[in-house]
Amino acid sequence: MAGIESPCVKVCIMDPVSGLCRGCARTLEEIAGWAGFAPEHRRQVMMQLDARRARMSASPGTLCSSDAVPAI
């Protein structure tokens, strides 16, 4: 049985301004619910992570947790 794909890179530091993990760019809600999310929901989150990381790098503090994919 295959495990659930995760964007976790074992750098679990929450950015207090954006509310996102500096390692994987997920919110606490996304991290906590990851294993229980439907595969489609996980894919939607994964599709946003590169853009979140780019925005965090370009302008720290401009991305907020409200950019998160709402639970389905």
PQR file of N, CA, C, O and H, with PARSE charges and radii, in Angstrom:
ATOM      1  N   MET A   1       0.836  -1.175   0.000 -0.4000 1.5000
ATOM      2  CA  MET A   1       0.000   0.000   0.000 -0.0000 2.0000
ATOM      3  C   MET A   1       0.882   1.241   0.000  0.5500 1.7000
ATOM      4  O   MET A   1       1.789   1.354   0.825 -0.5500 1.4000
ATOM      5  N   ALA A   2       0.632   2.159  -0.901 -0.4000 1.5000
ATOM      6  CA  ALA A   2       1.418   3.382  -1.010 -0.0000 2.0000
ATOM      7  C   ALA A   2       0.991   4.380   0.057  0.5500 1.7000
ATOM      8  O   ALA A   2      -0.183   4.455   0.421 -0.5500 1.4000
ATOM      9  H   ALA A   2      -0.105   2.067  -1.571  0.4000 1.0000
ATOM     10  N   GLY A   3       1.974   5.156   0.560 -0.4000 1.5000
ATOM     11  CA  GLY A   3       1.674   6.193   1.544 -0.0000 2.0000
ATOM     12  C   GLY A   3       1.049   7.405   0.866  0.5500 1.7000
ATOM     13  O   GLY A   3       0.997   7.504  -0.360 -0.5500 1.4000
ATOM     14  H   GLY A   3       2.927   5.095   0.264  0.4000 1.0000
ATOM     15  N   ILE A   4       0.584   8.305   1.689 -0.4000 1.5000
ATOM     16  CA  ILE A   4      -0.012   9.541   1.183 -0.0000 2.0000
ATOM     17  C   ILE A   4       1.106  10.509   0.849  0.5500 1.7000
ATOM     18  O   ILE A   4       1.974  10.764   1.684 -0.5500 1.4000
ATOM     19  H   ILE A   4       0.626   8.224   2.685  0.4000 1.0000
ATOM     20  N   GLU A   5       1.099  11.051  -0.359 -0.4000 1.5000
ATOM     21  CA  GLU A   5       2.087  12.039  -0.764 -0.0000 2.0000
ATOM     22  C   GLU A   5       1.958  13.265   0.128  0.5500 1.7000
ATOM     23  O   GLU A   5       0.856  13.739   0.401 -0.5500 1.4000
ATOM     24  H   GLU A   5       0.394  10.844  -1.038  0.4000 1.0000
ATOM     25  N   SER A   6       3.098  13.767   0.573 -0.4000 1.5000
ATOM     26  CA  SER A   6       3.096  14.940   1.441 -0.0000 2.0000
ATOM     27  C   SER A   6       4.185  15.907   0.999  0.5500 1.7000
ATOM     28  O   SER A   6       5.266  15.481   0.592 -0.5500 1.4000
ATOM     29  H   SER A   6       3.994  13.381   0.351  0.4000 1.0000
ATOM     30  N   PRO A   7       3.908  17.208   1.075 -0.5600 1.5000
ATOM     31  CA  PRO A   7       4.919  18.196   0.729  0.2800 2.0000
ATOM     32  C   PRO A   7       5.880  18.494   1.886  0.5500 1.7000
ATOM     33  O   PRO A   7       6.754  19.351   1.752 -0.5500 1.4000
ATOM     34  N   CYS A   8       5.730  17.806   3.009 -0.4000 1.5000
ATOM     35  CA  CYS A   8       6.551  18.060   4.185 -0.0000 2.0000
ATOM     36  C   CYS A   8       8.029  17.847   3.854  0.5500 1.7000
ATOM     37  O   CYS A   8       8.412  16.839   3.261 -0.5500 1.4000
ATOM     38  H   CYS A   8       5.020  17.110   3.118  0.4000 1.0000
ATOM     39  N   VAL A   9       8.854  18.829   4.256 -0.4000 1.5000
ATOM     40  CA  VAL A   9      10.299  18.730   4.056 -0.0000 2.0000
ATOM     41  C   VAL A   9      11.034  18.710   5.395  0.5500 1.7000
ATOM     42  O   VAL A   9      12.248  18.907   5.452 -0.5500 1.4000
ATOM     43  H   VAL A   9       8.543  19.648   4.738  0.4000 1.0000
ATOM     44  N   LYS A  10      10.278  18.467   6.475 -0.4000 1.5000
ATOM     45  CA  LYS A  10      10.828  18.360   7.833 -0.0000 2.0000
ATOM     46  C   LYS A  10      11.466  19.664   8.313  0.5500 1.7000
ATOM     47  O   LYS A  10      12.401  19.639   9.114 -0.5500 1.4000
ATOM     48  H   LYS A  10       9.292  18.307   6.429  0.4000 1.0000
ATOM     49  N   VAL A  11      10.962  20.805   7.824 -0.4000 1.5000
ATOM     50  CA  VAL A  11      11.357  22.126   8.300 -0.0000 2.0000
ATOM     51  C   VAL A  11      10.075  22.778   8.794  0.5500 1.7000
ATOM     52  O   VAL A  11       9.441  23.557   8.083 -0.5500 1.4000
ATOM     53  H   VAL A  11      10.203  20.824   7.173  0.4000 1.0000
ATOM     54  N   CYS A  12       9.713  22.450  10.005 -0.4000 1.5000
ATOM     55  CA  CYS A  12       8.410  22.858  10.533 -0.0000 2.0000
ATOM     56  C   CYS A  12       8.534  24.133  11.359  0.5500 1.7000
ATOM     57  O   CYS A  12       8.624  24.093  12.586 -0.5500 1.4000
ATOM     58  H   CYS A  12      10.228  21.817  10.583  0.4000 1.0000
ATOM     59  N   ILE A  13       8.537  25.248  10.668 -0.4000 1.5000
ATOM     60  CA  ILE A  13       8.610  26.554  11.314 -0.0000 2.0000
ATOM     61  C   ILE A  13       7.463  27.383  10.762  0.5500 1.7000
ATOM     62  O   ILE A  13       7.421  27.695   9.572 -0.5500 1.4000
ATOM     63  H   ILE A  13       8.464  25.280   9.671  0.4000 1.0000
ATOM     64  N   MET A  14       6.542  27.733  11.634 -0.4000 1.5000
ATOM     65  CA  MET A  14       5.395  28.522  11.195 -0.0000 2.0000
ATOM     66  C   MET A  14       5.766  29.993  11.144  0.5500 1.7000
ATOM     67  O   MET A  14       6.302  30.545  12.105 -0.5500 1.4000
ATOM     68  H   MET A  14       6.576  27.480  12.601  0.4000 1.0000
ATOM     69  N   ASP A  15       5.476  30.619  10.019 -0.4000 1.5000
ATOM     70  CA  ASP A  15       5.703  32.050   9.860 -0.0000 2.0000
ATOM     71  C   ASP A  15       4.562  32.787  10.544  0.5500 1.7000
ATOM     72  O   ASP A  15       3.404  32.588  10.178 -0.5500 1.4000
ATOM     73  H   ASP A  15       5.041  30.170   9.238  0.4000 1.0000
ATOM     74  N   PRO A  16       4.856  33.639  11.534 -0.5600 1.5000
ATOM     75  CA  PRO A  16       3.780  34.295  12.274  0.2800 2.0000
ATOM     76  C   PRO A  16       3.002  35.320  11.456  0.5500 1.7000
ATOM     77  O   PRO A  16       1.853  35.623  11.778 -0.5500 1.4000
ATOM     78  N   VAL A  17       3.601  35.847  10.423 -0.4000 1.5000
ATOM     79  CA  VAL A  17       2.913  36.846   9.600 -0.0000 2.0000
ATOM     80  C   VAL A  17       1.980  36.189   8.592  0.5500 1.7000
ATOM     81  O   VAL A  17       0.815  36.569   8.476 -0.5500 1.4000
ATOM     82  H   VAL A  17       4.535  35.602  10.161  0.4000 1.0000
ATOM     83  N   SER A  18       2.493  35.205   7.869 -0.4000 1.5000
ATOM     84  CA  SER A  18       1.686  34.576   6.822 -0.0000 2.0000
ATOM     85  C   SER A  18       0.802  33.459   7.355  0.5500 1.7000
ATOM     86  O   SER A  18      -0.228  33.152   6.755 -0.5500 1.4000
ATOM     87  H   SER A  18       3.440  34.896   7.963  0.4000 1.0000
ATOM     88  N   GLY A  19       1.188  32.842   8.478 -0.4000 1.5000
ATOM     89  CA  GLY A  19       0.452  31.702   8.994 -0.0000 2.0000
ATOM     90  C   GLY A  19       0.760  30.418   8.250  0.5500 1.7000
ATOM     91  O   GLY A  19       0.036  29.431   8.379 -0.5500 1.4000
ATOM     92  H   GLY A  19       2.025  33.092   8.965  0.4000 1.0000
ATOM     93  N   LEU A  20       1.837  30.429   7.467 -0.4000 1.5000
ATOM     94  CA  LEU A  20       2.226  29.269   6.669 -0.0000 2.0000
ATOM     95  C   LEU A  20       3.529  28.679   7.194  0.5500 1.7000
ATOM     96  O   LEU A  20       4.361  29.383   7.765 -0.5500 1.4000
ATOM     97  H   LEU A  20       2.425  31.231   7.363  0.4000 1.0000
ATOM     98  N   CYS A  21       3.688  27.388   6.991 -0.4000 1.5000
ATOM     99  CA  CYS A  21       4.934  26.724   7.332 -0.0000 2.0000
ATOM    100  C   CYS A  21       6.010  27.186   6.356  0.5500 1.7000
ATOM    101  O   CYS A  21       5.792  27.190   5.144 -0.5500 1.4000
ATOM    102  H   CYS A  21       3.012  26.816   6.527  0.4000 1.0000
ATOM    103  N   ARG A  22       7.164  27.574   6.878 -0.4000 1.5000
ATOM    104  CA  ARG A  22       8.259  28.030   6.010 -0.0000 2.0000
ATOM    105  C   ARG A  22       8.862  26.888   5.210  0.5500 1.7000
ATOM    106  O   ARG A  22       9.515  27.120   4.193 -0.5500 1.4000
ATOM    107  H   ARG A  22       7.341  27.571   7.863  0.4000 1.0000
ATOM    108  N   GLY A  23       8.651  25.660   5.657 -0.4000 1.5000
ATOM    109  CA  GLY A  23       9.179  24.507   4.929 -0.0000 2.0000
ATOM    110  C   GLY A  23       8.279  24.044   3.799  0.5500 1.7000
ATOM    111  O   GLY A  23       8.740  23.866   2.672 -0.5500 1.4000
ATOM    112  H   GLY A  23       8.120  25.471   6.484  0.4000 1.0000
ATOM    113  N   CYS A  24       6.990  23.846   4.092 -0.4000 1.5000
ATOM    114  CA  CYS A  24       6.099  23.258   3.085 -0.0000 2.0000
ATOM    115  C   CYS A  24       5.044  24.229   2.546  0.5500 1.7000
ATOM    116  O   CYS A  24       4.345  23.905   1.586 -0.5500 1.4000
ATOM    117  H   CYS A  24       6.616  23.990   5.008  0.4000 1.0000
ATOM    118  N   ALA A  25       4.924  25.408   3.149 -0.4000 1.5000
ATOM    119  CA  ALA A  25       3.981  26.451   2.709 -0.0000 2.0000
ATOM    120  C   ALA A  25       2.519  26.091   2.938  0.5500 1.7000
ATOM    121  O   ALA A  25       1.632  26.630   2.276 -0.5500 1.4000
ATOM    122  H   ALA A  25       5.492  25.671   3.929  0.4000 1.0000
ATOM    123  N   ARG A  26       2.267  25.171   3.882 -0.4000 1.5000
ATOM    124  CA  ARG A  26       0.883  24.850   4.227 -0.0000 2.0000
ATOM    125  C   ARG A  26       0.485  25.563   5.513  0.5500 1.7000
ATOM    126  O   ARG A  26       1.337  25.968   6.304 -0.5500 1.4000
ATOM    127  H   ARG A  26       2.988  24.733   4.419  0.4000 1.0000
ATOM    128  N   THR A  27      -0.820  25.710   5.711 -0.4000 1.5000
ATOM    129  CA  THR A  27      -1.340  26.254   6.956 -0.0000 2.0000
ATOM    130  C   THR A  27      -1.349  25.163   8.017  0.5500 1.7000
ATOM    131  O   THR A  27      -1.210  23.982   7.700 -0.5500 1.4000
ATOM    132  H   THR A  27      -1.513  25.381   5.069  0.4000 1.0000
ATOM    133  N   LEU A  28      -1.513  25.557   9.270 -0.4000 1.5000
ATOM    134  CA  LEU A  28      -1.638  24.558  10.328 -0.0000 2.0000
ATOM    135  C   LEU A  28      -2.829  23.648  10.077  0.5500 1.7000
ATOM    136  O   LEU A  28      -2.755  22.444  10.320 -0.5500 1.4000
ATOM    137  H   LEU A  28      -1.627  26.516   9.527  0.4000 1.0000
ATOM    138  N   GLU A  29      -3.926  24.218   9.593 -0.4000 1.5000
ATOM    139  CA  GLU A  29      -5.122  23.424   9.308 -0.0000 2.0000
ATOM    140  C   GLU A  29      -4.841  22.385   8.218  0.5500 1.7000
ATOM    141  O   GLU A  29      -5.295  21.244   8.300 -0.5500 1.4000
ATOM    142  H   GLU A  29      -3.986  25.196   9.396  0.4000 1.0000
ATOM    143  N   GLU A  30      -4.088  22.799   7.200 -0.4000 1.5000
ATOM    144  CA  GLU A  30      -3.751  21.857   6.117 -0.0000 2.0000
ATOM    145  C   GLU A  30      -2.816  20.765   6.618  0.5500 1.7000
ATOM    146  O   GLU A  30      -2.970  19.599   6.256 -0.5500 1.4000
ATOM    147  H   GLU A  30      -3.719  23.726   7.133  0.4000 1.0000
ATOM    148  N   ILE A  31      -1.852  21.136   7.446 -0.4000 1.5000
ATOM    149  CA  ILE A  31      -0.914  20.151   7.988 -0.0000 2.0000
ATOM    150  C   ILE A  31      -1.663  19.148   8.861  0.5500 1.7000
ATOM    151  O   ILE A  31      -1.496  17.938   8.708 -0.5500 1.4000
ATOM    152  H   ILE A  31      -1.727  22.083   7.741  0.4000 1.0000
ATOM    153  N   ALA A  32      -2.482  19.649   9.769 -0.4000 1.5000
ATOM    154  CA  ALA A  32      -3.202  18.786  10.709 -0.0000 2.0000
ATOM    155  C   ALA A  32      -4.198  17.869  10.009  0.5500 1.7000
ATOM    156  O   ALA A  32      -4.378  16.725  10.428 -0.5500 1.4000
ATOM    157  H   ALA A  32      -2.618  20.632   9.894  0.4000 1.0000
ATOM    158  N   GLY A  33      -4.841  18.346   8.961 -0.4000 1.5000
ATOM    159  CA  GLY A  33      -5.866  17.565   8.292 -0.0000 2.0000
ATOM    160  C   GLY A  33      -5.398  16.759   7.108  0.5500 1.7000
ATOM    161  O   GLY A  33      -6.194  16.061   6.479 -0.5500 1.4000
ATOM    162  H   GLY A  33      -4.695  19.275   8.621  0.4000 1.0000
ATOM    163  N   TRP A  34      -4.109  16.842   6.788 -0.4000 1.5000
ATOM    164  CA  TRP A  34      -3.578  16.265   5.541 -0.0000 2.0000
ATOM    165  C   TRP A  34      -3.973  14.808   5.320  0.5500 1.7000
ATOM    166  O   TRP A  34      -4.468  14.458   4.249 -0.5500 1.4000
ATOM    167  H   TRP A  34      -3.462  17.409   7.298  0.4000 1.0000
ATOM    168  N   ALA A  35      -3.763  13.972   6.304 -0.4000 1.5000
ATOM    169  CA  ALA A  35      -4.041  12.538   6.135 -0.0000 2.0000
ATOM    170  C   ALA A  35      -5.521  12.257   5.915  0.5500 1.7000
ATOM    171  O   ALA A  35      -5.873  11.254   5.294 -0.5500 1.4000
ATOM    172  H   ALA A  35      -3.361  14.257   7.174  0.4000 1.0000
ATOM    173  N   GLY A  36      -6.390  13.129   6.415 -0.4000 1.5000
ATOM    174  CA  GLY A  36      -7.823  12.920   6.269 -0.0000 2.0000
ATOM    175  C   GLY A  36      -8.437  13.603   5.060  0.5500 1.7000
ATOM    176  O   GLY A  36      -9.607  13.381   4.750 -0.5500 1.4000
ATOM    177  H   GLY A  36      -6.103  13.944   6.919  0.4000 1.0000
ATOM    178  N   PHE A  37      -7.661  14.432   4.375 -0.4000 1.5000
ATOM    179  CA  PHE A  37      -8.185  15.124   3.194 -0.0000 2.0000
ATOM    180  C   PHE A  37      -8.408  14.133   2.054  0.5500 1.7000
ATOM    181  O   PHE A  37      -7.696  13.137   1.921 -0.5500 1.4000
ATOM    182  H   PHE A  37      -6.710  14.612   4.628  0.4000 1.0000
ATOM    183  N   ALA A  38      -9.396  14.428   1.251 -0.4000 1.5000
ATOM    184  CA  ALA A  38      -9.621  13.641   0.032 -0.0000 2.0000
ATOM    185  C   ALA A  38      -8.442  13.880  -0.915  0.5500 1.7000
ATOM    186  O   ALA A  38      -7.841  14.954  -0.896 -0.5500 1.4000
ATOM    187  H   ALA A  38      -9.974  15.237   1.359  0.4000 1.0000
ATOM    188  N   PRO A  39      -8.112  12.892  -1.737 -0.5600 1.5000
ATOM    189  CA  PRO A  39      -6.993  13.057  -2.669  0.2800 2.0000
ATOM    190  C   PRO A  39      -7.102  14.319  -3.528  0.5500 1.7000
ATOM    191  O   PRO A  39      -6.090  14.975  -3.777 -0.5500 1.4000
ATOM    192  N   GLU A  40      -8.290  14.667  -3.979 -0.4000 1.5000
ATOM    193  CA  GLU A  40      -8.462  15.862  -4.800 -0.0000 2.0000
ATOM    194  C   GLU A  40      -8.114  17.121  -4.011  0.5500 1.7000
ATOM    195  O   GLU A  40      -7.495  18.039  -4.549 -0.5500 1.4000
ATOM    196  H   GLU A  40      -9.111  14.134  -3.777  0.4000 1.0000
ATOM    197  N   HIS A  41      -8.500  17.168  -2.763 -0.4000 1.5000
ATOM    198  CA  HIS A  41      -8.174  18.327  -1.926 -0.0000 2.0000
ATOM    199  C   HIS A  41      -6.661  18.442  -1.741  0.5500 1.7000
ATOM    200  O   HIS A  41      -6.111  19.540  -1.831 -0.5500 1.4000
ATOM    201  H   HIS A  41      -9.003  16.423  -2.326  0.4000 1.0000
ATOM    202  N   ARG A  42      -5.983  17.317  -1.482 -0.4000 1.5000
ATOM    203  CA  ARG A  42      -4.519  17.343  -1.353 -0.0000 2.0000
ATOM    204  C   ARG A  42      -3.876  17.824  -2.645  0.5500 1.7000
ATOM    205  O   ARG A  42      -2.916  18.593  -2.604 -0.5500 1.4000
ATOM    206  H   ARG A  42      -6.430  16.426  -1.409  0.4000 1.0000
ATOM    207  N   ARG A  43      -4.387  17.387  -3.791 -0.4000 1.5000
ATOM    208  CA  ARG A  43      -3.841  17.834  -5.079 -0.0000 2.0000
ATOM    209  C   ARG A  43      -4.020  19.337  -5.254  0.5500 1.7000
ATOM    210  O   ARG A  43      -3.118  20.016  -5.746 -0.5500 1.4000
ATOM    211  H   ARG A  43      -5.167  16.762  -3.825  0.4000 1.0000
ATOM    212  N   GLN A  44      -5.180  19.863  -4.856 -0.4000 1.5000
ATOM    213  CA  GLN A  44      -5.419  21.307  -4.971 -0.0000 2.0000
ATOM    214  C   GLN A  44      -4.422  22.097  -4.125  0.5500 1.7000
ATOM    215  O   GLN A  44      -3.888  23.115  -4.567 -0.5500 1.4000
ATOM    216  H   GLN A  44      -5.912  19.312  -4.457  0.4000 1.0000
ATOM    217  N   VAL A  45      -4.182  21.623  -2.919 -0.4000 1.5000
ATOM    218  CA  VAL A  45      -3.203  22.291  -2.053 -0.0000 2.0000
ATOM    219  C   VAL A  45      -1.820  22.207  -2.697  0.5500 1.7000
ATOM    220  O   VAL A  45      -1.118  23.213  -2.797 -0.5500 1.4000
ATOM    221  H   VAL A  45      -4.616  20.797  -2.560  0.4000 1.0000
ATOM    222  N   MET A  46      -1.429  21.010  -3.133 -0.4000 1.5000
ATOM    223  CA  MET A  46      -0.105  20.813  -3.734 -0.0000 2.0000
ATOM    224  C   MET A  46       0.113  21.746  -4.934  0.5500 1.7000
ATOM    225  O   MET A  46       1.218  22.246  -5.145 -0.5500 1.4000
ATOM    226  H   MET A  46      -1.999  20.193  -3.052  0.4000 1.0000
ATOM    227  N   MET A  47      -0.934  21.972  -5.704 -0.4000 1.5000
ATOM    228  CA  MET A  47      -0.822  22.839  -6.880 -0.0000 2.0000
ATOM    229  C   MET A  47      -0.546  24.299  -6.497  0.5500 1.7000
ATOM    230  O   MET A  47      -0.021  25.057  -7.313 -0.5500 1.4000
ATOM    231  H   MET A  47      -1.832  21.566  -5.533  0.4000 1.0000
ATOM    232  N   GLN A  48      -0.886  24.694  -5.295 -0.4000 1.5000
ATOM    233  CA  GLN A  48      -0.690  26.074  -4.852 -0.0000 2.0000
ATOM    234  C   GLN A  48       0.652  26.312  -4.162  0.5500 1.7000
ATOM    235  O   GLN A  48       1.061  27.462  -4.006 -0.5500 1.4000
ATOM    236  H   GLN A  48      -1.313  24.078  -4.632  0.4000 1.0000
ATOM    237  N   LEU A  49       1.331  25.274  -3.754 -0.4000 1.5000
ATOM    238  CA  LEU A  49       2.499  25.431  -2.899 -0.0000 2.0000
ATOM    239  C   LEU A  49       3.645  26.193  -3.549  0.5500 1.7000
ATOM    240  O   LEU A  49       4.253  27.039  -2.893 -0.5500 1.4000
ATOM    241  H   LEU A  49       0.999  24.339  -3.881  0.4000 1.0000
ATOM    242  N   ASP A  50       3.961  25.931  -4.803 -0.4000 1.5000
ATOM    243  CA  ASP A  50       5.054  26.657  -5.462 -0.0000 2.0000
ATOM    244  C   ASP A  50       4.774  28.155  -5.499  0.5500 1.7000
ATOM    245  O   ASP A  50       5.668  28.964  -5.251 -0.5500 1.4000
ATOM    246  H   ASP A  50       3.467  25.244  -5.336  0.4000 1.0000
ATOM    247  N   ALA A  51       3.542  28.520  -5.806 -0.4000 1.5000
ATOM    248  CA  ALA A  51       3.185  29.941  -5.848 -0.0000 2.0000
ATOM    249  C   ALA A  51       3.265  30.564  -4.456  0.5500 1.7000
ATOM    250  O   ALA A  51       3.717  31.700  -4.315 -0.5500 1.4000
ATOM    251  H   ALA A  51       2.816  27.862  -6.007  0.4000 1.0000
ATOM    252  N   ARG A  52       2.835  29.841  -3.433 -0.4000 1.5000
ATOM    253  CA  ARG A  52       2.927  30.340  -2.058 -0.0000 2.0000
ATOM    254  C   ARG A  52       4.385  30.563  -1.675  0.5500 1.7000
ATOM    255  O   ARG A  52       4.730  31.600  -1.108 -0.5500 1.4000
ATOM    256  H   ARG A  52       2.468  28.917  -3.546  0.4000 1.0000
ATOM    257  N   ARG A  53       5.239  29.591  -1.985 -0.4000 1.5000
ATOM    258  CA  ARG A  53       6.667  29.720  -1.660 -0.0000 2.0000
ATOM    259  C   ARG A  53       7.281  30.916  -2.374  0.5500 1.7000
ATOM    260  O   ARG A  53       8.050  31.675  -1.784 -0.5500 1.4000
ATOM    261  H   ARG A  53       4.959  28.749  -2.446  0.4000 1.0000
ATOM    262  N   ALA A  54       6.938  31.076  -3.641 -0.4000 1.5000
ATOM    263  CA  ALA A  54       7.481  32.192  -4.416 -0.0000 2.0000
ATOM    264  C   ALA A  54       7.053  33.527  -3.814  0.5500 1.7000
ATOM    265  O   ALA A  54       7.859  34.451  -3.711 -0.5500 1.4000
ATOM    266  H   ALA A  54       6.314  30.460  -4.120  0.4000 1.0000
ATOM    267  N   ARG A  55       5.790  33.629  -3.417 -0.4000 1.5000
ATOM    268  CA  ARG A  55       5.317  34.875  -2.816 -0.0000 2.0000
ATOM    269  C   ARG A  55       5.942  35.112  -1.453  0.5500 1.7000
ATOM    270  O   ARG A  55       6.241  36.253  -1.100 -0.5500 1.4000
ATOM    271  H   ARG A  55       5.135  32.878  -3.501  0.4000 1.0000
ATOM    272  N   MET A  56       6.147  34.044  -0.675 -0.4000 1.5000
ATOM    273  CA  MET A  56       6.791  34.205   0.632 -0.0000 2.0000
ATOM    274  C   MET A  56       8.231  34.674   0.457  0.5500 1.7000
ATOM    275  O   MET A  56       8.709  35.497   1.238 -0.5500 1.4000
ATOM    276  H   MET A  56       5.904  33.117  -0.962  0.4000 1.0000
ATOM    277  N   SER A  57       8.929  34.162  -0.554 -0.4000 1.5000
ATOM    278  CA  SER A  57      10.316  34.540  -0.794 -0.0000 2.0000
ATOM    279  C   SER A  57      10.425  35.963  -1.334  0.5500 1.7000
ATOM    280  O   SER A  57      11.316  36.715  -0.936 -0.5500 1.4000
ATOM    281  H   SER A  57       8.541  33.493  -1.188  0.4000 1.0000
ATOM    282  N   ALA A  58       9.529  36.330  -2.232 -0.4000 1.5000
ATOM    283  CA  ALA A  58       9.582  37.645  -2.862 -0.0000 2.0000
ATOM    284  C   ALA A  58       9.178  38.762  -1.912  0.5500 1.7000
ATOM    285  O   ALA A  58       9.802  39.823  -1.881 -0.5500 1.4000
ATOM    286  H   ALA A  58       8.806  35.719  -2.556  0.4000 1.0000
ATOM    287  N   SER A  59       8.141  38.515  -1.148 -0.4000 1.5000
ATOM    288  CA  SER A  59       7.615  39.552  -0.254 -0.0000 2.0000
ATOM    289  C   SER A  59       7.180  38.918   1.055  0.5500 1.7000
ATOM    290  O   SER A  59       5.998  38.630   1.243 -0.5500 1.4000
ATOM    291  H   SER A  59       7.634  37.654  -1.173  0.4000 1.0000
ATOM    292  N   PRO A  60       8.115  38.700   1.954 -0.5600 1.5000
ATOM    293  CA  PRO A  60       7.739  38.083   3.228  0.2800 2.0000
ATOM    294  C   PRO A  60       6.598  38.834   3.903  0.5500 1.7000
ATOM    295  O   PRO A  60       6.615  40.062   3.995 -0.5500 1.4000
ATOM    296  N   GLY A  61       5.606  38.081   4.375 -0.4000 1.5000
ATOM    297  CA  GLY A  61       4.497  38.675   5.084 -0.0000 2.0000
ATOM    298  C   GLY A  61       3.324  39.096   4.217  0.5500 1.7000
ATOM    299  O   GLY A  61       2.333  39.607   4.739 -0.5500 1.4000
ATOM    300  H   GLY A  61       5.591  37.084   4.301  0.4000 1.0000
ATOM    301  N   THR A  62       3.406  38.895   2.898 -0.4000 1.5000
ATOM    302  CA  THR A  62       2.301  39.324   2.046 -0.0000 2.0000
ATOM    303  C   THR A  62       1.287  38.216   1.773  0.5500 1.7000
ATOM    304  O   THR A  62       0.164  38.488   1.347 -0.5500 1.4000
ATOM    305  H   THR A  62       4.211  38.480   2.473  0.4000 1.0000
ATOM    306  N   LEU A  63       1.673  36.999   2.013 -0.4000 1.5000
ATOM    307  CA  LEU A  63       0.767  35.860   1.797 -0.0000 2.0000
ATOM    308  C   LEU A  63       0.174  35.481   3.133  0.5500 1.7000
ATOM    309  O   LEU A  63       0.896  35.397   4.127 -0.5500 1.4000
ATOM    310  H   LEU A  63       2.585  36.778   2.359  0.4000 1.0000
ATOM    311  N   CYS A  64      -1.093  35.257   3.176 -0.4000 1.5000
ATOM    312  CA  CYS A  64      -1.703  34.908   4.452 -0.0000 2.0000
ATOM    313  C   CYS A  64      -2.413  33.572   4.347  0.5500 1.7000
ATOM    314  O   CYS A  64      -2.654  33.055   3.256 -0.5500 1.4000
ATOM    315  H   CYS A  64      -1.678  35.326   2.369  0.4000 1.0000
ATOM    316  N   SER A  65      -2.737  33.032   5.494 -0.4000 1.5000
ATOM    317  CA  SER A  65      -3.369  31.719   5.533 -0.0000 2.0000
ATOM    318  C   SER A  65      -4.738  31.712   4.877  0.5500 1.7000
ATOM    319  O   SER A  65      -5.287  30.641   4.621 -0.5500 1.4000
ATOM    320  H   SER A  65      -2.541  33.452   6.381  0.4000 1.0000
ATOM    321  N   SER A  66      -5.301  32.875   4.600 -0.4000 1.5000
ATOM    322  CA  SER A  66      -6.593  32.906   3.909 -0.0000 2.0000
ATOM    323  C   SER A  66      -6.455  32.456   2.458  0.5500 1.7000
ATOM    324  O   SER A  66      -7.459  32.229   1.782 -0.5500 1.4000
ATOM    325  H   SER A  66      -4.855  33.745   4.808  0.4000 1.0000
ATOM    326  N   ASP A  67      -5.202  32.324   1.968 -0.4000 1.5000
ATOM    327  CA  ASP A  67      -4.956  31.806   0.623 -0.0000 2.0000
ATOM    328  C   ASP A  67      -5.069  30.286   0.581  0.5500 1.7000
ATOM    329  O   ASP A  67      -4.912  29.683  -0.480 -0.5500 1.4000
ATOM    330  H   ASP A  67      -4.387  32.509   2.518  0.4000 1.0000
ATOM    331  N   ALA A  68      -5.336  29.672   1.711 -0.4000 1.5000
ATOM    332  CA  ALA A  68      -5.414  28.224   1.803 -0.0000 2.0000
ATOM    333  C   ALA A  68      -6.620  27.693   1.042  0.5500 1.7000
ATOM    334  O   ALA A  68      -7.619  28.389   0.860 -0.5500 1.4000
ATOM    335  H   ALA A  68      -5.463  30.162   2.573  0.4000 1.0000
ATOM    336  N   VAL A  69      -6.504  26.458   0.609 -0.4000 1.5000
ATOM    337  CA  VAL A  69      -7.616  25.778  -0.070 -0.0000 2.0000
ATOM    338  C   VAL A  69      -8.616  25.366   1.000  0.5500 1.7000
ATOM    339  O   VAL A  69      -8.252  24.641   1.926 -0.5500 1.4000
ATOM    340  H   VAL A  69      -5.693  25.893   0.757  0.4000 1.0000
ATOM    341  N   PRO A  70      -9.855  25.805   0.899 -0.5600 1.5000
ATOM    342  CA  PRO A  70     -10.838  25.419   1.911  0.2800 2.0000
ATOM    343  C   PRO A  70     -11.116  23.910   1.882  0.5500 1.7000
ATOM    344  O   PRO A  70     -11.111  23.288   0.820 -0.5500 1.4000
ATOM    345  N   ALA A  71     -11.352  23.346   3.043 -0.4000 1.5000
ATOM    346  CA  ALA A  71     -11.661  21.917   3.124 -0.0000 2.0000
ATOM    347  C   ALA A  71     -12.917  21.614   2.362  0.5500 1.7000
ATOM    348  O   ALA A  71     -13.866  22.396   2.359 -0.5500 1.4000
ATOM    349  H   ALA A  71     -11.355  23.851   3.906  0.4000 1.0000
ATOM    350  N   ILE A  72     -12.917  20.463   1.710 -0.4000 1.5000
ATOM    351  CA  ILE A  72     -14.069  20.052   0.900 -0.0000 2.0000
ATOM    352  C   ILE A  72     -15.024  19.271   1.763  0.5500 1.7000
ATOM    353  O   ILE A  72     -16.067  18.826   1.283 -0.5500 1.4000
ATOM    354  H   ILE A  72     -12.145  19.827   1.712  0.4000 1.0000
TER
END
